[in-house]
Amino acid sequence: DISVGGMQVLVDDFPGMENESISINVHPENTDYHFVASGRIVRLLEGGQGFSFRFTQLSEESKQSITKYLENA
């Protein structure tokens, strides 16, 4: 689940905490759409299965990658 505002990340046993700032390298199955984003964890998913992440620093190139990915998904 991704938009230019943020994304949900599924991962087992995620050790992060709400409001924590992190940077992540995002690379969907199609590597044409990869980018790096910084943001804040806004919600932890039940059972330690991942988190929701709001972008705080997203380059114009990253926004374009997300838009292209969504158009082709």
N, CA, C and O atoms as a Maestro MAE file, in Angstrom:
{
 s_m_m2io_version
 :::
 2.0.0
}

f_m_ct {
 s_m_title
 :::
 protein
 m_atom[292] {
  # First column is atom index #
  i_m_mmod_type
  r_m_x_coord
  r_m_y_coord
  r_m_z_coord
  i_m_residue_number
  s_m_chain_name
  s_m_pdb_residue_name
  s_m_pdb_atom_name
  i_m_atomic_number
  :::
  1 25 0.847 -1.173 0.000 1 A "ASP " " N  " 7
  2 3 0.000 0.000 0.000 1 A "ASP " " CA " 6
  3 2 0.893 1.236 0.000 1 A "ASP " " C  " 6
  4 15 1.639 1.467 0.952 1 A "ASP " " O  " 8
  5 25 0.817 2.036 -1.076 2 A "ILE " " N  " 7
  6 3 1.699 3.195 -1.202 2 A "ILE " " CA " 6
  7 2 0.983 4.355 -1.885 2 A "ILE " " C  " 6
  8 15 0.119 4.157 -2.739 2 A "ILE " " O  " 8
  9 25 1.358 5.560 -1.492 3 A "SER " " N  " 7
  10 3 0.909 6.789 -2.150 3 A "SER " " CA " 6
  11 2 2.038 7.799 -1.997 3 A "SER " " C  " 6
  12 15 3.051 7.498 -1.367 3 A "SER " " O  " 8
  13 25 1.880 8.994 -2.563 4 A "VAL " " N  " 7
  14 3 2.931 9.994 -2.407 4 A "VAL " " CA " 6
  15 2 2.982 10.537 -0.984 4 A "VAL " " C  " 6
  16 15 3.913 11.263 -0.635 4 A "VAL " " O  " 8
  17 25 1.993 10.196 -0.157 5 A "GLY " " N  " 7
  18 3 1.987 10.628 1.239 5 A "GLY " " CA " 6
  19 2 2.667 9.657 2.186 5 A "GLY " " C  " 6
  20 15 3.165 10.055 3.239 5 A "GLY " " O  " 8
  21 25 2.691 8.384 1.815 6 A "GLY " " N  " 7
  22 3 3.289 7.392 2.698 6 A "GLY " " CA " 6
  23 2 3.027 5.994 2.205 6 A "GLY " " C  " 6
  24 15 2.595 5.784 1.071 6 A "GLY " " O  " 8
  25 25 3.299 5.024 3.085 7 A "MET " " N  " 7
  26 3 3.124 3.634 2.687 7 A "MET " " CA " 6
  27 2 2.980 2.735 3.909 7 A "MET " " C  " 6
  28 15 3.307 3.121 5.031 7 A "MET " " O  " 8
  29 25 2.491 1.551 3.667 8 A "GLN " " N  " 7
  30 3 2.425 0.518 4.697 8 A "GLN " " CA " 6
  31 2 3.478 -0.524 4.344 8 A "GLN " " C  " 6
  32 15 3.589 -0.941 3.191 8 A "GLN " " O  " 8
  33 25 4.244 -0.936 5.333 9 A "VAL " " N  " 7
  34 3 5.322 -1.895 5.124 9 A "VAL " " CA " 6
  35 2 5.035 -3.140 5.947 9 A "VAL " " C  " 6
  36 15 4.825 -3.054 7.157 9 A "VAL " " O  " 8
  37 25 5.025 -4.294 5.298 10 A "LEU " " N  " 7
  38 3 4.821 -5.559 5.991 10 A "LEU " " CA " 6
  39 2 6.172 -6.205 6.240 10 A "LEU " " C  " 6
  40 15 6.941 -6.420 5.303 10 A "LEU " " O  " 8
  41 25 6.464 -6.516 7.487 11 A "VAL " " N  " 7
  42 3 7.735 -7.110 7.862 11 A "VAL " " CA " 6
  43 2 7.540 -7.848 9.187 11 A "VAL " " C  " 6
  44 15 6.864 -7.343 10.083 11 A "VAL " " O  " 8
  45 25 8.120 -9.020 9.313 12 A "ASP " " N  " 7
  46 3 7.998 -9.801 10.546 12 A "ASP " " CA " 6
  47 2 8.829 -9.197 11.666 12 A "ASP " " C  " 6
  48 15 9.955 -8.749 11.448 12 A "ASP " " O  " 8
  49 25 8.266 -9.189 12.861 13 A "ASP " " N  " 7
  50 3 8.968 -8.769 14.078 13 A "ASP " " CA " 6
  51 2 9.627 -7.399 13.957 13 A "ASP " " C  " 6
  52 15 10.796 -7.241 14.305 13 A "ASP " " O  " 8
  53 25 8.897 -6.427 13.473 14 A "PHE " " N  " 7
  54 3 9.444 -5.081 13.316 14 A "PHE " " CA " 6
  55 2 9.744 -4.466 14.680 14 A "PHE " " C  " 6
  56 15 8.851 -4.411 15.527 14 A "PHE " " O  " 8
  57 25 10.976 -3.999 14.922 15 A "PRO " " N  " 7
  58 3 11.358 -3.502 16.243 15 A "PRO " " CA " 6
  59 2 11.107 -2.018 16.471 15 A "PRO " " C  " 6
  60 15 11.369 -1.523 17.567 15 A "PRO " " O  " 8
  61 25 10.601 -1.280 15.459 16 A "GLY " " N  " 7
  62 3 10.436 0.164 15.584 16 A "GLY " " CA " 6
  63 2 9.293 0.573 16.500 16 A "GLY " " C  " 6
  64 15 8.528 -0.256 16.992 16 A "GLY " " O  " 8
  65 25 9.205 1.885 16.710 17 A "MET " " N  " 7
  66 3 8.181 2.455 17.589 17 A "MET " " CA " 6
  67 2 7.461 3.586 16.864 17 A "MET " " C  " 6
  68 15 8.028 4.219 15.973 17 A "MET " " O  " 8
  69 25 6.197 3.843 17.250 18 A "GLU " " N  " 7
  70 3 5.455 4.962 16.695 18 A "GLU " " CA " 6
  71 2 6.219 6.258 16.929 18 A "GLU " " C  " 6
  72 15 6.894 6.418 17.946 18 A "GLU " " O  " 8
  73 25 6.108 7.168 15.988 19 A "ASN " " N  " 7
  74 3 6.762 8.488 15.984 19 A "ASN " " CA " 6
  75 2 8.259 8.426 15.732 19 A "ASN " " C  " 6
  76 15 8.913 9.468 15.707 19 A "ASN " " O  " 8
  77 25 8.819 7.244 15.547 20 A "GLU " " N  " 7
  78 3 10.239 7.114 15.250 20 A "GLU " " CA " 6
  79 2 10.490 7.564 13.810 20 A "GLU " " C  " 6
  80 15 9.716 7.233 12.912 20 A "GLU " " O  " 8
  81 25 11.562 8.312 13.591 21 A "SER " " N  " 7
  82 3 11.962 8.729 12.249 21 A "SER " " CA " 6
  83 2 12.910 7.689 11.673 21 A "SER " " C  " 6
  84 15 13.853 7.254 12.334 21 A "SER " " O  " 8
  85 25 12.645 7.293 10.423 22 A "ILE " " N  " 7
  86 3 13.497 6.308 9.755 22 A "ILE " " CA " 6
  87 2 13.649 6.674 8.283 22 A "ILE " " C  " 6
  88 15 12.871 7.460 7.744 22 A "ILE " " O  " 8
  89 25 14.647 6.104 7.650 23 A "SER " " N  " 7
  90 3 14.830 6.184 6.200 23 A "SER " " CA " 6
  91 2 14.793 4.764 5.672 23 A "SER " " C  " 6
  92 15 15.341 3.844 6.279 23 A "SER " " O  " 8
  93 25 14.135 4.597 4.525 24 A "ILE " " N  " 7
  94 3 14.038 3.260 3.946 24 A "ILE " " CA " 6
  95 2 14.331 3.316 2.446 24 A "ILE " " C  " 6
  96 15 14.077 4.319 1.779 24 A "ILE " " O  " 8
  97 25 14.866 2.222 1.946 25 A "ASN " " N  " 7
  98 3 15.093 2.044 0.526 25 A "ASN " " CA " 6
  99 2 13.933 1.207 0.007 25 A "ASN " " C  " 6
  100 15 13.801 0.036 0.362 25 A "ASN " " O  " 8
  101 25 13.100 1.800 -0.828 26 A "VAL " " N  " 7
  102 3 11.903 1.133 -1.337 26 A "VAL " " CA " 6
  103 2 12.192 0.609 -2.735 26 A "VAL " " C  " 6
  104 15 12.619 1.357 -3.615 26 A "VAL " " O  " 8
  105 25 11.955 -0.679 -2.928 27 A "HIS " " N  " 7
  106 3 12.155 -1.248 -4.255 27 A "HIS " " CA " 6
  107 2 11.119 -2.332 -4.500 27 A "HIS " " C  " 6
  108 15 11.319 -3.497 -4.154 27 A "HIS " " O  " 8
  109 25 9.994 -1.921 -5.111 28 A "PRO " " N  " 7
  110 3 8.977 -2.918 -5.477 28 A "PRO " " CA " 6
  111 2 9.588 -3.964 -6.407 28 A "PRO " " C  " 6
  112 15 10.738 -3.834 -6.827 28 A "PRO " " O  " 8
  113 25 8.827 -4.983 -6.720 29 A "GLU " " N  " 7
  114 3 9.320 -6.066 -7.571 29 A "GLU " " CA " 6
  115 2 9.961 -5.540 -8.848 29 A "GLU " " C  " 6
  116 15 10.958 -6.094 -9.312 29 A "GLU " " O  " 8
  117 25 9.407 -4.484 -9.419 30 A "ASN " " N  " 7
  118 3 9.973 -3.882 -10.611 30 A "ASN " " CA " 6
  119 2 10.958 -2.802 -10.166 30 A "ASN " " C  " 6
  120 15 10.532 -1.755 -9.678 30 A "ASN " " O  " 8
  121 25 12.240 -3.027 -10.319 31 A "THR " " N  " 7
  122 3 13.256 -2.106 -9.802 31 A "THR " " CA " 6
  123 2 13.291 -0.767 -10.528 31 A "THR " " C  " 6
  124 15 14.033 0.123 -10.113 31 A "THR " " O  " 8
  125 25 12.514 -0.590 -11.597 32 A "ASP " " N  " 7
  126 3 12.431 0.707 -12.265 32 A "ASP " " CA " 6
  127 2 11.838 1.766 -11.345 32 A "ASP " " C  " 6
  128 15 11.965 2.959 -11.620 32 A "ASP " " O  " 8
  129 25 11.203 1.359 -10.276 33 A "TYR " " N  " 7
  130 3 10.482 2.283 -9.404 33 A "TYR " " CA " 6
  131 2 11.102 2.418 -8.021 33 A "TYR " " C  " 6
  132 15 10.398 2.771 -7.075 33 A "TYR " " O  " 8
  133 25 12.371 2.155 -7.875 34 A "HIS " " N  " 7
  134 3 12.987 2.212 -6.551 34 A "HIS " " CA " 6
  135 2 13.286 3.661 -6.140 34 A "HIS " " C  " 6
  136 15 13.496 4.527 -6.989 34 A "HIS " " O  " 8
  137 25 13.301 3.902 -4.837 35 A "PHE " " N  " 7
  138 3 13.629 5.220 -4.305 35 A "PHE " " CA " 6
  139 2 13.954 5.104 -2.825 35 A "PHE " " C  " 6
  140 15 13.677 4.082 -2.198 35 A "PHE " " O  " 8
  141 25 14.538 6.149 -2.276 36 A "VAL " " N  " 7
  142 3 14.836 6.231 -0.851 36 A "VAL " " CA " 6
  143 2 13.925 7.302 -0.257 36 A "VAL " " C  " 6
  144 15 13.738 8.364 -0.851 36 A "VAL " " O  " 8
  145 25 13.359 7.019 0.916 37 A "ALA " " N  " 7
  146 3 12.468 7.971 1.558 37 A "ALA " " CA " 6
  147 2 12.753 8.062 3.044 37 A "ALA " " C  " 6
  148 15 13.123 7.078 3.685 37 A "ALA " " O  " 8
  149 25 12.576 9.250 3.575 38 A "SER " " N  " 7
  150 3 12.646 9.461 5.017 38 A "SER " " CA " 6
  151 2 11.256 9.792 5.503 38 A "SER " " C  " 6
  152 15 10.458 10.399 4.788 38 A "SER " " O  " 8
  153 25 10.971 9.386 6.735 39 A "GLY " " N  " 7
  154 3 9.647 9.663 7.259 39 A "GLY " " CA " 6
  155 2 9.508 9.253 8.705 39 A "GLY " " C  " 6
  156 15 10.488 8.983 9.398 39 A "GLY " " O  " 8
  157 25 8.264 9.214 9.141 40 A "ARG " " N  " 7
  158 3 7.939 8.930 10.526 40 A "ARG " " CA " 6
  159 2 6.955 7.764 10.580 40 A "ARG " " C  " 6
  160 15 6.011 7.697 9.792 40 A "ARG " " O  " 8
  161 25 7.185 6.857 11.509 41 A "ILE " " N  " 7
  162 3 6.263 5.740 11.724 41 A "ILE " " CA " 6
  163 2 5.017 6.298 12.407 41 A "ILE " " C  " 6
  164 15 5.102 6.876 13.491 41 A "ILE " " O  " 8
  165 25 3.870 6.123 11.772 42 A "VAL " " N  " 7
  166 3 2.631 6.674 12.335 42 A "VAL " " CA " 6
  167 2 1.755 5.610 12.996 42 A "VAL " " C  " 6
  168 15 0.866 5.933 13.784 42 A "VAL " " O  " 8
  169 25 2.011 4.331 12.670 43 A "ARG " " N  " 7
  170 3 1.201 3.269 13.272 43 A "ARG " " CA " 6
  171 2 1.935 1.951 13.140 43 A "ARG " " C  " 6
  172 15 2.505 1.647 12.093 43 A "ARG " " O  " 8
  173 25 1.916 1.172 14.210 44 A "LEU " " N  " 7
  174 3 2.445 -0.192 14.173 44 A "LEU " " CA " 6
  175 2 1.296 -1.141 13.878 44 A "LEU " " C  " 6
  176 15 0.207 -0.990 14.432 44 A "LEU " " O  " 8
  177 25 1.525 -2.102 13.026 45 A "LEU " " N  " 7
  178 3 0.492 -3.080 12.698 45 A "LEU " " CA " 6
  179 2 0.404 -4.133 13.790 45 A "LEU " " C  " 6
  180 15 1.394 -4.452 14.448 45 A "LEU " " O  " 8
  181 25 -0.764 -4.651 13.966 46 A "GLU " " N  " 7
  182 3 -1.031 -5.648 15.001 46 A "GLU " " CA " 6
  183 2 -0.120 -6.857 14.852 46 A "GLU " " C  " 6
  184 15 0.129 -7.323 13.740 46 A "GLU " " O  " 8
  185 25 0.366 -7.355 15.957 47 A "GLY " " N  " 7
  186 3 1.174 -8.570 15.971 47 A "GLY " " CA " 6
  187 2 2.592 -8.379 15.465 47 A "GLY " " C  " 6
  188 15 3.243 -9.357 15.098 47 A "GLY " " O  " 8
  189 25 3.090 -7.149 15.433 48 A "GLY " " N  " 7
  190 3 4.456 -6.909 14.975 48 A "GLY " " CA " 6
  191 2 4.669 -7.211 13.504 48 A "GLY " " C  " 6
  192 15 5.774 -7.554 13.084 48 A "GLY " " O  " 8
  193 25 3.595 -7.081 12.714 49 A "GLN " " N  " 7
  194 3 3.669 -7.458 11.303 49 A "GLN " " CA " 6
  195 2 4.136 -6.341 10.379 49 A "GLN " " C  " 6
  196 15 4.227 -6.545 9.169 49 A "GLN " " O  " 8
  197 25 4.434 -5.163 10.925 50 A "GLY " " N  " 7
  198 3 4.898 -4.069 10.085 50 A "GLY " " CA " 6
  199 2 4.461 -2.732 10.634 50 A "GLY " " C  " 6
  200 15 4.202 -2.588 11.829 50 A "GLY " " O  " 8
  201 25 4.380 -1.737 9.734 51 A "PHE " " N  " 7
  202 3 4.078 -0.376 10.170 51 A "PHE " " CA " 6
  203 2 3.552 0.472 9.017 51 A "PHE " " C  " 6
  204 15 3.727 0.141 7.844 51 A "PHE " " O  " 8
  205 25 2.906 1.569 9.382 52 A "SER " " N  " 7
  206 3 2.517 2.599 8.424 52 A "SER " " CA " 6
  207 2 3.503 3.740 8.576 52 A "SER " " C  " 6
  208 15 3.877 4.108 9.690 52 A "SER " " O  " 8
  209 25 3.915 4.290 7.465 53 A "PHE " " N  " 7
  210 3 5.029 5.225 7.392 53 A "PHE " " CA " 6
  211 2 4.595 6.451 6.599 53 A "PHE " " C  " 6
  212 15 4.137 6.314 5.465 53 A "PHE " " O  " 8
  213 25 4.729 7.645 7.169 54 A "ARG " " N  " 7
  214 3 4.395 8.883 6.464 54 A "ARG " " CA " 6
  215 2 5.691 9.543 6.006 54 A "ARG " " C  " 6
  216 15 6.591 9.788 6.809 54 A "ARG " " O  " 8
  217 25 5.776 9.823 4.726 55 A "PHE " " N  " 7
  218 3 6.975 10.451 4.187 55 A "PHE " " CA " 6
  219 2 7.116 11.874 4.729 55 A "PHE " " C  " 6
  220 15 6.141 12.624 4.788 55 A "PHE " " O  " 8
  221 25 8.333 12.237 5.123 56 A "THR " " N  " 7
  222 3 8.620 13.614 5.529 56 A "THR " " CA " 6
  223 2 9.602 14.261 4.564 56 A "THR " " C  " 6
  224 15 9.621 15.483 4.422 56 A "THR " " O  " 8
  225 25 10.404 13.461 3.912 57 A "GLN " " N  " 7
  226 3 11.343 13.952 2.901 57 A "GLN " " CA " 6
  227 2 11.257 13.030 1.705 57 A "GLN " " C  " 6
  228 15 11.670 11.872 1.764 57 A "GLN " " O  " 8
  229 25 10.719 13.553 0.624 58 A "LEU " " N  " 7
  230 3 10.537 12.751 -0.584 58 A "LEU " " CA " 6
  231 2 10.895 13.624 -1.780 58 A "LEU " " C  " 6
  232 15 10.246 14.641 -2.026 58 A "LEU " " O  " 8
  233 25 11.910 13.237 -2.511 59 A "SER " " N  " 7
  234 3 12.359 14.028 -3.656 59 A "SER " " CA " 6
  235 2 11.306 14.002 -4.770 59 A "SER " " C  " 6
  236 15 10.426 13.141 -4.798 59 A "SER " " O  " 8
  237 25 11.421 14.947 -5.664 60 A "GLU " " N  " 7
  238 3 10.513 14.994 -6.805 60 A "GLU " " CA " 6
  239 2 10.659 13.728 -7.645 60 A "GLU " " C  " 6
  240 15 9.671 13.210 -8.165 60 A "GLU " " O  " 8
  241 25 11.875 13.235 -7.777 61 A "GLU " " N  " 7
  242 3 12.128 11.995 -8.514 61 A "GLU " " CA " 6
  243 2 11.415 10.813 -7.853 61 A "GLU " " C  " 6
  244 15 10.862 9.953 -8.539 61 A "GLU " " O  " 8
  245 25 11.431 10.777 -6.526 62 A "SER " " N  " 7
  246 3 10.742 9.704 -5.797 62 A "SER " " CA " 6
  247 2 9.237 9.794 -6.000 62 A "SER " " C  " 6
  248 15 8.578 8.772 -6.191 62 A "SER " " O  " 8
  249 25 8.687 11.003 -5.961 63 A "LYS " " N  " 7
  250 3 7.249 11.190 -6.198 63 A "LYS " " CA " 6
  251 2 6.880 10.697 -7.594 63 A "LYS " " C  " 6
  252 15 5.845 10.056 -7.778 63 A "LYS " " O  " 8
  253 25 7.724 10.995 -8.572 64 A "GLN " " N  " 7
  254 3 7.469 10.536 -9.940 64 A "GLN " " CA " 6
  255 2 7.524 9.015 -10.033 64 A "GLN " " C  " 6
  256 15 6.728 8.413 -10.753 64 A "GLN " " O  " 8
  257 25 8.450 8.389 -9.317 65 A "SER " " N  " 7
  258 3 8.538 6.921 -9.305 65 A "SER " " CA " 6
  259 2 7.272 6.313 -8.731 65 A "SER " " C  " 6
  260 15 6.756 5.331 -9.264 65 A "SER " " O  " 8
  261 25 6.767 6.892 -7.642 66 A "ILE " " N  " 7
  262 3 5.538 6.384 -7.020 66 A "ILE " " CA " 6
  263 2 4.366 6.542 -7.979 66 A "ILE " " C  " 6
  264 15 3.582 5.610 -8.165 66 A "ILE " " O  " 8
  265 25 4.244 7.717 -8.589 67 A "THR " " N  " 7
  266 3 3.135 7.965 -9.517 67 A "THR " " CA " 6
  267 2 3.176 6.993 -10.689 67 A "THR " " C  " 6
  268 15 2.143 6.438 -11.065 67 A "THR " " O  " 8
  269 25 4.345 6.780 -11.268 68 A "LYS " " N  " 7
  270 3 4.480 5.832 -12.381 68 A "LYS " " CA " 6
  271 2 4.150 4.410 -11.942 68 A "LYS " " C  " 6
  272 15 3.493 3.663 -12.668 68 A "LYS " " O  " 8
  273 25 4.613 4.042 -10.744 69 A "TYR " " N  " 7
  274 3 4.322 2.703 -10.228 69 A "TYR " " CA " 6
  275 2 2.815 2.504 -10.089 69 A "TYR " " C  " 6
  276 15 2.285 1.468 -10.492 69 A "TYR " " O  " 8
  277 25 2.121 3.497 -9.518 70 A "LEU " " N  " 7
  278 3 0.684 3.384 -9.309 70 A "LEU " " CA " 6
  279 2 -0.073 3.324 -10.636 70 A "LEU " " C  " 6
  280 15 -1.070 2.612 -10.752 70 A "LEU " " O  " 8
  281 25 0.395 4.066 -11.626 71 A "GLU " " N  " 7
  282 3 -0.246 4.052 -12.941 71 A "GLU " " CA " 6
  283 2 -0.114 2.689 -13.620 71 A "GLU " " C  " 6
  284 15 -0.985 2.297 -14.396 71 A "GLU " " O  " 8
  285 25 0.968 1.969 -13.332 72 A "ASN " " N  " 7
  286 3 1.236 0.690 -13.981 72 A "ASN " " CA " 6
  287 2 0.882 -0.524 -13.123 72 A "ASN " " C  " 6
  288 15 1.058 -1.665 -13.551 72 A "ASN " " O  " 8
  289 25 0.392 -0.279 -11.929 73 A "ALA " " N  " 7
  290 3 0.069 -1.397 -11.014 73 A "ALA " " CA " 6
  291 2 -1.223 -2.068 -11.395 73 A "ALA " " C  " 6
  292 15 -1.641 -3.020 -10.736 73 A "ALA " " O  " 8
  :::
 }
 m_bond[291] {
  # First column is bond index #
  i_m_from
  i_m_to
  i_m_order
  :::
  1 1 2 1
  2 2 3 1
  3 3 4 2
  4 3 5 1
  5 5 6 1
  6 6 7 1
  7 7 8 2
  8 7 9 1
  9 9 10 1
  10 10 11 1
  11 11 12 2
  12 11 13 1
  13 13 14 1
  14 14 15 1
  15 15 16 2
  16 15 17 1
  17 17 18 1
  18 18 19 1
  19 19 20 2
  20 19 21 1
  21 21 22 1
  22 22 23 1
  23 23 24 2
  24 23 25 1
  25 25 26 1
  26 26 27 1
  27 27 28 2
  28 27 29 1
  29 29 30 1
  30 30 31 1
  31 31 32 2
  32 31 33 1
  33 33 34 1
  34 34 35 1
  35 35 36 2
  36 35 37 1
  37 37 38 1
  38 38 39 1
  39 39 40 2
  40 39 41 1
  41 41 42 1
  42 42 43 1
  43 43 44 2
  44 43 45 1
  45 45 46 1
  46 46 47 1
  47 47 48 2
  48 47 49 1
  49 49 50 1
  50 50 51 1
  51 51 52 2
  52 51 53 1
  53 53 54 1
  54 54 55 1
  55 55 56 2
  56 55 57 1
  57 57 58 1
  58 58 59 1
  59 59 60 2
  60 59 61 1
  61 61 62 1
  62 62 63 1
  63 63 64 2
  64 63 65 1
  65 65 66 1
  66 66 67 1
  67 67 68 2
  68 67 69 1
  69 69 70 1
  70 70 71 1
  71 71 72 2
  72 71 73 1
  73 73 74 1
  74 74 75 1
  75 75 76 2
  76 75 77 1
  77 77 78 1
  78 78 79 1
  79 79 80 2
  80 79 81 1
  81 81 82 1
  82 82 83 1
  83 83 84 2
  84 83 85 1
  85 85 86 1
  86 86 87 1
  87 87 88 2
  88 87 89 1
  89 89 90 1
  90 90 91 1
  91 91 92 2
  92 91 93 1
  93 93 94 1
  94 94 95 1
  95 95 96 2
  96 95 97 1
  97 97 98 1
  98 98 99 1
  99 99 100 2
  100 99 101 1
  101 101 102 1
  102 102 103 1
  103 103 104 2
  104 103 105 1
  105 105 106 1
  106 106 107 1
  107 107 108 2
  108 107 109 1
  109 109 110 1
  110 110 111 1
  111 111 112 2
  112 111 113 1
  113 113 114 1
  114 114 115 1
  115 115 116 2
  116 115 117 1
  117 117 118 1
  118 118 119 1
  119 119 120 2
  120 119 121 1
  121 121 122 1
  122 122 123 1
  123 123 124 2
  124 123 125 1
  125 125 126 1
  126 126 127 1
  127 127 128 2
  128 127 129 1
  129 129 130 1
  130 130 131 1
  131 131 132 2
  132 131 133 1
  133 133 134 1
  134 134 135 1
  135 135 136 2
  136 135 137 1
  137 137 138 1
  138 138 139 1
  139 139 140 2
  140 139 141 1
  141 141 142 1
  142 142 143 1
  143 143 144 2
  144 143 145 1
  145 145 146 1
  146 146 147 1
  147 147 148 2
  148 147 149 1
  149 149 150 1
  150 150 151 1
  151 151 152 2
  152 151 153 1
  153 153 154 1
  154 154 155 1
  155 155 156 2
  156 155 157 1
  157 157 158 1
  158 158 159 1
  159 159 160 2
  160 159 161 1
  161 161 162 1
  162 162 163 1
  163 163 164 2
  164 163 165 1
  165 165 166 1
  166 166 167 1
  167 167 168 2
  168 167 169 1
  169 169 170 1
  170 170 171 1
  171 171 172 2
  172 171 173 1
  173 173 174 1
  174 174 175 1
  175 175 176 2
  176 175 177 1
  177 177 178 1
  178 178 179 1
  179 179 180 2
  180 179 181 1
  181 181 182 1
  182 182 183 1
  183 183 184 2
  184 183 185 1
  185 185 186 1
  186 186 187 1
  187 187 188 2
  188 187 189 1
  189 189 190 1
  190 190 191 1
  191 191 192 2
  192 191 193 1
  193 193 194 1
  194 194 195 1
  195 195 196 2
  196 195 197 1
  197 197 198 1
  198 198 199 1
  199 199 200 2
  200 199 201 1
  201 201 202 1
  202 202 203 1
  203 203 204 2
  204 203 205 1
  205 205 206 1
  206 206 207 1
  207 207 208 2
  208 207 209 1
  209 209 210 1
  210 210 211 1
  211 211 212 2
  212 211 213 1
  213 213 214 1
  214 214 215 1
  215 215 216 2
  216 215 217 1
  217 217 218 1
  218 218 219 1
  219 219 220 2
  220 219 221 1
  221 221 222 1
  222 222 223 1
  223 223 224 2
  224 223 225 1
  225 225 226 1
  226 226 227 1
  227 227 228 2
  228 227 229 1
  229 229 230 1
  230 230 231 1
  231 231 232 2
  232 231 233 1
  233 233 234 1
  234 234 235 1
  235 235 236 2
  236 235 237 1
  237 237 238 1
  238 238 239 1
  239 239 240 2
  240 239 241 1
  241 241 242 1
  242 242 243 1
  243 243 244 2
  244 243 245 1
  245 245 246 1
  246 246 247 1
  247 247 248 2
  248 247 249 1
  249 249 250 1
  250 250 251 1
  251 251 252 2
  252 251 253 1
  253 253 254 1
  254 254 255 1
  255 255 256 2
  256 255 257 1
  257 257 258 1
  258 258 259 1
  259 259 260 2
  260 259 261 1
  261 261 262 1
  262 262 263 1
  263 263 264 2
  264 263 265 1
  265 265 266 1
  266 266 267 1
  267 267 268 2
  268 267 269 1
  269 269 270 1
  270 270 271 1
  271 271 272 2
  272 271 273 1
  273 273 274 1
  274 274 275 1
  275 275 276 2
  276 275 277 1
  277 277 278 1
  278 278 279 1
  279 279 280 2
  280 279 281 1
  281 281 282 1
  282 282 283 1
  283 283 284 2
  284 283 285 1
  285 285 286 1
  286 286 287 1
  287 287 288 2
  288 287 289 1
  289 289 290 1
  290 290 291 1
  291 291 292 2
  :::
 }
}
